Amino acid sequence: MIFSEYTICIFVVFFRITASAGIPDVVTKSSEASDISSNTSIPLGIDLQPIDDENLGVGRLNLDLDPNIGIENETSDCKHQCVWYYQCSNGSINTNGAGIINIREKDLPCGDIFHVCCKLEDVSTSPITPAPPPVSRPKGCGYRRSNGIGIRITGDEAGESQFGEFPWMVAIFKNVGPNDVSPFPKCGGALIHPQAVITAAHCVTNKAHQFLVRAGEWNLNVASEPFLHQDVPVRSVKIHHEFYSGALFNDIAFLYLDKPVELAANVEVICLPPQNFSHRAASGRCFSTGWGKNREGRDGQYQSIMKKIDLPFVPRDTCQAQLRKTRLGNFFNLHRSFMCAGGEKDKDACTGDGGSPLVCPLEGPVERYYQAGIVAWGIGCGDADVPGVYVDVGQFREWIDEQMRFNGLETGGYVTD
């Protein structure tokens, strides 16, 4: 049942990224460009400008994109008692036993979508709508939960993912000091082992920064989700030895975590393809996930709830031909470390999605995926017939295995049966 009287409004700190005036529509997909040297020779015309402090702002963004929604009060407006949605018997009966949450509800008196304002006499210790039950974990990597975990999200009109739908997705934050974490992810990444993440190299090149990985995240502005996220510092960063920051060749990095995360319903590992794997469009549409901007430029807004974008795989020759029609020109050659997906109007990864996984369905098993790519760069965001460019993970499987063995980690967790 939908609690239609509630609204979601969101406070978020956002960062603006500006491209060089010479080539304004070529963008990397990380939330910051300052970690790539602007002095590097860039033959592809990819010009990454460090962030201008004057452009940093603290904004109140309506991530619901509904002009009728106002800004939520920081304090609770509930005149009774705020309890979990499944503990209030007043109008929350759900006969199929699964919780249903509408992410576009109006007026949130308890501050988030998972709590409701309930009269004391209606508070139940035996929930009418049950709490999310223990969820059995499928054996193996790469299982997508397309119906969410325990609760079903409705009102997902802007590509929001279900809670726990992509359990391998992690947010990578920049630590700027002791106990001081940037409020918005610098990049995304994918969990390939309880103690290992792969992401884009351009996200983590600044050796002065420390990083923190958050697994199991969904809504950046809600701390009390049914299954909690897990924060783990990054112990070490290994950037591919052939990474070229000027044109983002071999744009992959391996993050070794300070300790393993605990695998759970909302925290799982993704499968990896074998070395030199050949992607096939016939296997179905792929998904890119993240909290990046919904469109290019200053009008674009970072997302609070993890978004998902379904994209077609684009063959290499087709991608190169389409990119040659852009500012890259007729002589552009797509490097062997890249693959492509997308090219559909208004469907693309964008600024802030750098390092996030592109996952494609495995042939045979239902709802099981492997990581085909890593969000790298693109010409603008969401233009028709302009695919997004991704790191081809299949070109780096042996390198990933090497990093795993160096850190004493087993490689069998991301291998398909």
C-alpha positions as CSV (number, residue, x, y, z in Angstrom):
1,M,0.0,0.0,0.0
2,I,1.3,3.5,-0.9
3,F,1.5,6.2,1.8
4,S,0.6,8.9,-0.7
5,E,0.6,11.7,1.8
6,Y,4.4,11.9,2.1
7,T,7.0,13.7,0.1
8,I,10.7,13.2,-0.3
9,C,12.9,16.2,-0.3
10,I,16.6,16.2,-0.2
11,F,19.5,18.3,1.1
12,V,22.7,17.6,-0.8
13,V,26.1,19.2,-1.3
14,F,27.0,19.2,-4.9
15,F,30.1,20.0,-6.9
16,R,30.1,21.7,-10.2
17,I,32.6,20.6,-12.8
18,T,33.4,22.8,-15.7
19,A,35.0,21.7,-19.0
20,S,37.6,23.7,-20.9
21,A,36.1,26.4,-23.0
22,G,38.0,24.9,-26.0
23,I,36.1,21.6,-25.9
24,P,33.1,22.0,-23.6
25,D,31.3,18.7,-24.4
26,V,34.0,16.1,-23.6
27,V,33.6,14.9,-20.1
28,T,35.0,12.3,-17.8
29,K,32.5,10.7,-15.6
30,S,34.0,11.3,-12.1
31,S,32.6,13.9,-9.8
32,E,35.9,15.8,-9.8
33,A,38.4,16.4,-12.5
34,S,41.1,17.9,-10.4
35,D,43.0,14.7,-9.9
36,I,44.0,14.5,-13.6
37,S,46.9,16.8,-14.5
38,S,45.7,19.6,-16.8
39,N,49.3,19.9,-18.0
40,T,49.3,16.5,-19.7
41,S,49.3,16.4,-23.5
42,I,45.8,15.2,-24.6
43,P,45.7,14.1,-28.2
44,L,42.0,13.2,-28.0
45,G,40.9,16.7,-27.1
46,I,39.9,15.6,-23.6
47,D,40.6,18.7,-21.5
48,L,40.0,18.3,-17.8
49,Q,39.9,21.5,-15.8
50,P,40.5,21.5,-12.1
51,I,37.5,22.6,-10.0
52,D,37.3,26.4,-9.5
53,D,36.6,27.1,-5.8
54,E,34.2,29.9,-6.8
55,N,32.0,27.3,-8.4
56,L,31.7,25.2,-5.3
57,G,28.3,25.7,-3.7
58,V,26.0,24.3,-1.1
59,G,22.7,23.8,-2.7
60,R,19.3,22.4,-1.8
61,L,18.4,20.2,-4.7
62,N,15.0,18.7,-5.3
63,L,16.2,15.3,-6.6
64,D,12.6,14.3,-7.2
65,L,12.5,16.8,-10.0
66,D,9.0,17.8,-8.9
67,P,8.5,21.6,-8.9
68,N,5.7,21.3,-6.3
69,I,8.0,19.8,-3.7
70,G,9.5,22.1,-1.1
71,I,12.4,21.9,1.3
72,E,12.0,19.5,4.2
73,N,12.4,20.7,7.8
74,E,15.4,19.3,9.5
75,T,13.4,18.5,12.6
76,S,10.6,15.9,12.8
77,D,7.0,17.3,12.2
78,C,5.5,14.2,13.7
79,K,3.1,14.9,16.6
80,H,3.0,11.3,17.7
81,Q,5.8,8.8,17.4
82,C,8.1,8.0,14.4
83,V,8.4,4.3,13.9
84,W,9.4,2.0,11.1
85,Y,6.8,1.8,8.4
86,Y,6.1,-1.9,9.2
87,Q,5.4,-1.1,12.9
88,C,2.3,1.1,12.4
89,S,-1.0,-0.7,12.0
90,N,-2.9,2.4,10.9
91,G,-3.4,2.1,7.1
92,S,-0.3,0.0,6.4
93,I,-1.8,-3.4,5.9
94,N,-0.3,-5.2,3.0
95,T,-1.8,-8.6,2.2
96,N,1.2,-9.9,0.2
97,G,3.6,-9.5,3.1
98,A,6.0,-7.2,1.3
99,G,6.6,-3.6,2.2
100,I,5.9,-1.0,-0.5
101,I,7.5,2.4,-0.4
102,N,6.7,5.3,-2.7
103,I,9.9,7.4,-3.2
104,R,7.8,10.4,-4.4
105,E,5.6,10.7,-1.3
106,K,4.7,14.1,-0.1
107,D,5.5,15.6,3.3
108,L,7.8,13.4,5.3
109,P,7.0,14.1,9.0
110,C,9.7,11.7,10.2
111,G,12.4,12.7,7.8
112,D,12.7,9.7,5.5
113,I,10.7,7.2,3.5
114,F,11.2,4.3,5.9
115,H,9.5,5.8,8.9
116,V,5.9,6.9,9.5
117,C,4.2,9.1,12.1
118,C,2.1,6.8,14.2
119,K,-0.3,7.2,17.1
120,L,0.9,5.4,20.2
121,E,-2.2,3.1,20.1
122,D,-1.4,2.1,16.6
123,V,2.3,1.1,17.2
124,S,2.6,-2.6,16.9
125,T,5.4,-4.8,18.1
126,S,4.1,-7.5,15.7
127,P,4.2,-5.7,12.4
128,I,1.2,-5.7,10.1
129,T,3.5,-5.2,7.1
130,P,6.5,-7.4,8.2
131,A,10.0,-6.1,8.5
132,P,12.2,-7.2,5.7
133,P,12.8,-10.9,6.5
134,P,16.2,-12.5,6.4
135,V,17.0,-12.8,2.7
136,S,18.6,-16.0,1.4
137,R,21.7,-15.2,-0.6
138,P,22.0,-17.0,-3.9
139,K,25.2,-19.0,-4.4
140,G,27.6,-17.3,-6.7
141,C,28.3,-13.8,-8.0
142,G,26.3,-11.3,-10.0
143,Y,22.7,-11.9,-9.0
144,R,20.5,-8.8,-9.5
145,R,17.5,-8.3,-7.3
146,S,15.2,-6.6,-9.7
147,N,12.3,-6.6,-7.2
148,G,14.4,-5.1,-4.4
149,I,14.9,-6.6,-0.9
150,G,12.0,-6.8,1.5
151,I,10.4,-3.6,0.2
152,R,9.1,-2.7,-3.2
153,I,9.8,0.9,-4.4
154,T,7.1,2.6,-6.4
155,G,7.1,6.0,-8.0
156,D,10.5,5.3,-9.6
157,E,9.9,7.6,-12.6
158,A,13.5,8.8,-13.1
159,G,15.3,5.6,-13.3
160,E,15.8,5.0,-9.6
161,S,16.9,1.5,-8.7
162,Q,15.2,-0.8,-6.3
163,F,16.6,-1.1,-2.8
164,G,19.4,-3.6,-3.0
165,E,18.9,-4.3,-6.7
166,F,22.6,-4.0,-7.6
167,P,24.3,-5.3,-4.4
168,W,27.9,-5.1,-5.9
169,M,27.7,-1.3,-6.5
170,V,29.8,0.7,-4.1
171,A,30.3,4.5,-3.5
172,I,33.9,5.8,-3.2
173,F,34.3,8.8,-1.0
174,K,37.3,11.0,-0.5
175,N,38.5,11.4,3.0
176,V,39.7,15.0,3.5
177,G,40.7,14.5,7.1
178,P,40.2,12.4,10.2
179,N,36.5,11.4,10.4
180,D,35.8,13.9,7.6
181,V,34.3,12.3,4.5
182,S,33.1,14.2,1.4
183,P,29.3,14.3,1.5
184,F,29.0,13.1,-2.1
185,P,30.8,10.1,-3.7
186,K,33.8,11.0,-5.8
187,C,33.2,7.9,-8.0
188,G,31.5,4.5,-8.1
189,G,33.1,1.1,-8.1
190,A,32.2,-2.6,-8.0
191,L,32.8,-5.2,-5.3
192,I,34.6,-8.2,-6.7
193,H,35.6,-9.7,-3.3
194,P,34.7,-8.8,0.3
195,Q,38.0,-6.9,0.5
196,A,38.5,-5.7,-3.1
197,V,36.9,-3.1,-5.5
198,I,37.7,-2.2,-9.1
199,T,37.1,1.3,-10.3
200,A,38.5,3.9,-12.8
201,A,42.1,4.9,-12.4
202,H,41.3,8.6,-13.0
203,C,39.1,8.5,-9.9
204,V,42.0,7.7,-7.5
205,T,45.2,9.1,-8.9
206,N,45.7,11.8,-6.3
207,K,48.1,10.2,-3.8
208,A,47.3,13.0,-1.3
209,H,43.8,11.7,-0.8
210,Q,42.6,8.8,1.3
211,F,39.5,7.0,0.2
212,L,36.6,5.2,1.8
213,V,34.4,2.6,0.2
214,R,30.7,2.3,1.1
215,A,29.0,-1.0,0.3
216,G,25.2,-1.5,0.4
217,E,24.3,2.1,-0.1
218,W,21.1,3.2,-1.9
219,N,19.8,6.6,-0.7
220,L,22.7,8.9,0.2
221,N,20.4,11.0,2.4
222,V,18.8,8.3,4.5
223,A,20.9,6.6,7.2
224,S,18.1,4.2,8.4
225,E,17.6,1.9,5.5
226,P,16.3,-1.7,6.2
227,F,19.7,-3.1,5.6
228,L,22.6,-0.9,6.7
229,H,25.5,0.1,4.4
230,Q,29.1,-0.7,5.4
231,D,31.9,1.8,5.4
232,V,35.5,0.5,5.0
233,P,38.7,2.6,4.5
234,V,40.9,1.8,1.4
235,R,44.2,0.4,2.5
236,S,46.0,0.6,-0.8
237,V,45.4,1.7,-4.4
238,K,46.9,0.0,-7.4
239,I,46.7,1.8,-10.7
240,H,47.3,0.0,-13.9
241,H,50.9,0.5,-14.9
242,E,49.9,1.5,-18.5
243,F,47.3,4.1,-17.4
244,Y,47.6,7.2,-19.5
245,S,45.8,10.1,-17.9
246,G,45.8,12.3,-21.1
247,A,43.5,10.0,-23.0
248,L,42.4,7.7,-20.2
249,F,43.9,4.5,-21.8
250,N,43.9,1.5,-19.4
251,D,41.8,3.4,-17.0
252,I,41.5,0.8,-14.2
253,A,42.4,0.7,-10.5
254,F,42.3,-2.0,-7.9
255,L,41.3,-1.0,-4.3
256,Y,42.4,-3.2,-1.4
257,L,40.2,-2.6,1.6
258,D,41.3,-2.3,5.1
259,K,39.1,-5.2,6.1
260,P,36.5,-7.3,4.4
261,V,32.9,-6.2,4.2
262,E,30.3,-8.6,5.4
263,L,28.4,-10.1,2.5
264,A,24.6,-9.6,3.0
265,A,21.4,-9.2,1.1
266,N,22.5,-5.7,-0.1
267,V,26.2,-6.5,-0.3
268,E,27.4,-9.0,-2.9
269,V,30.1,-9.4,-5.5
270,I,29.9,-9.1,-9.3
271,C,31.1,-11.7,-11.7
272,L,34.0,-10.9,-14.0
273,P,34.5,-12.0,-17.6
274,P,37.5,-14.1,-18.7
275,Q,40.5,-12.5,-20.3
276,N,39.8,-11.1,-23.8
277,F,36.1,-11.9,-23.5
278,S,34.0,-10.9,-26.5
279,H,30.8,-9.1,-25.6
280,R,27.7,-9.9,-27.5
281,A,24.8,-7.6,-28.1
282,A,22.5,-10.6,-28.3
283,S,22.8,-11.3,-24.6
284,G,20.5,-8.4,-23.7
285,R,20.6,-4.9,-22.5
286,C,23.2,-3.8,-19.9
287,F,22.9,-1.6,-16.9
288,S,25.0,1.3,-15.7
289,T,24.4,2.5,-12.1
290,G,25.5,5.4,-9.9
291,W,24.6,8.7,-8.2
292,G,25.9,11.0,-10.9
293,K,24.2,13.9,-12.6
294,N,21.0,13.4,-14.5
295,R,22.2,15.6,-17.3
296,E,25.3,17.4,-18.5
297,G,26.3,20.9,-17.3
298,R,25.3,23.2,-14.5
299,D,21.6,22.3,-14.8
300,G,22.4,18.6,-14.1
301,Q,21.7,17.4,-10.6
302,Y,23.4,14.7,-8.6
303,Q,21.1,11.9,-7.6
304,S,20.3,10.9,-4.0
305,I,18.9,7.5,-4.8
306,M,21.0,5.2,-6.9
307,K,19.9,5.4,-10.5
308,K,20.0,2.6,-13.1
309,I,20.2,3.1,-16.9
310,D,19.6,0.3,-19.3
311,L,21.9,0.5,-22.3
312,P,22.6,-1.5,-25.5
313,F,26.1,-2.9,-26.1
314,V,27.6,-1.1,-29.1
315,P,30.0,-3.0,-31.3
316,R,33.5,-1.6,-31.5
317,D,33.4,-0.6,-35.2
318,T,30.0,1.1,-34.8
319,C,31.2,3.0,-31.7
320,Q,34.3,4.3,-33.4
321,A,32.4,5.4,-36.5
322,Q,29.8,7.3,-34.3
323,L,32.5,9.0,-32.2
324,R,34.3,10.1,-35.3
325,K,31.2,12.2,-36.1
326,T,31.8,14.2,-32.9
327,R,34.5,16.7,-32.1
328,L,37.0,13.8,-31.9
329,G,37.1,13.9,-35.7
330,N,37.6,11.5,-38.6
331,F,41.0,10.2,-37.4
332,F,39.9,9.2,-34.0
333,N,40.9,5.6,-33.1
334,L,39.1,3.9,-30.2
335,H,41.9,2.4,-27.9
336,R,41.8,-1.4,-27.4
337,S,41.2,-0.8,-23.6
338,F,37.8,0.7,-24.3
339,M,34.3,-0.7,-25.1
340,C,31.1,1.2,-25.7
341,A,27.4,1.2,-24.7
342,G,24.5,3.5,-25.1
343,G,24.0,6.1,-27.8
344,E,20.3,6.5,-27.0
345,K,18.8,9.9,-26.3
346,D,18.9,11.0,-22.6
347,K,20.2,7.6,-21.5
348,D,23.8,7.7,-20.4
349,A,26.2,7.7,-17.5
350,C,27.3,11.3,-16.7
351,T,29.5,13.4,-14.4
352,G,29.8,11.7,-11.0
353,D,29.4,8.2,-12.4
354,G,33.0,7.6,-13.2
355,G,34.3,4.2,-12.0
356,S,30.8,2.7,-11.8
357,P,30.2,-0.7,-13.3
358,L,28.5,-1.5,-16.6
359,V,27.0,-4.9,-16.1
360,C,25.5,-7.2,-18.8
361,P,23.4,-10.3,-18.5
362,L,25.0,-13.7,-18.6
363,E,23.6,-16.0,-21.1
364,G,21.4,-18.6,-19.5
365,P,20.9,-17.7,-15.9
366,V,18.0,-15.3,-15.2
367,E,18.9,-12.0,-13.5
368,R,22.6,-12.9,-13.3
369,Y,25.2,-10.4,-14.6
370,Y,28.9,-9.9,-15.2
371,Q,30.9,-6.6,-15.2
372,A,31.6,-5.7,-18.8
373,G,32.8,-2.2,-18.3
374,I,33.8,0.7,-16.1
375,V,32.4,4.2,-16.7
376,A,35.3,6.2,-18.2
377,W,34.4,9.1,-20.4
378,G,32.1,10.4,-23.1
379,I,31.2,13.2,-25.4
380,G,28.5,15.1,-23.5
381,C,25.8,13.0,-21.7
382,G,22.9,11.3,-23.4
383,D,23.2,12.5,-27.0
384,A,21.6,10.3,-29.6
385,D,24.1,8.2,-31.6
386,V,26.9,9.1,-29.3
387,P,27.8,6.0,-27.2
388,G,29.5,6.3,-23.8
389,V,33.0,4.9,-23.5
390,Y,33.8,2.3,-20.8
391,V,36.9,0.4,-19.7
392,D,36.7,-3.1,-21.2
393,V,37.1,-5.2,-18.1
394,G,37.7,-8.3,-20.2
395,Q,41.0,-6.9,-21.3
396,F,42.2,-6.7,-17.6
397,R,41.1,-10.0,-16.1
398,E,44.6,-11.3,-15.8
399,W,45.8,-8.1,-14.3
400,I,42.9,-8.2,-11.7
401,D,43.8,-11.8,-10.8
402,E,47.4,-10.7,-10.3
403,Q,46.4,-8.0,-7.9
404,M,44.2,-10.4,-6.0
405,R,47.0,-12.9,-5.6
406,F,49.4,-10.2,-4.5
407,N,47.1,-9.2,-1.7
408,G,46.5,-12.9,-0.7
409,L,42.9,-12.9,-1.9
410,E,41.0,-15.8,-3.6
411,T,39.9,-15.3,-7.1
412,G,37.1,-17.8,-7.2
413,G,34.4,-15.5,-5.9
414,Y,33.9,-13.6,-9.2
415,V,34.0,-16.7,-11.4
416,T,30.8,-18.0,-12.9
417,D,29.8,-21.6,-12.4
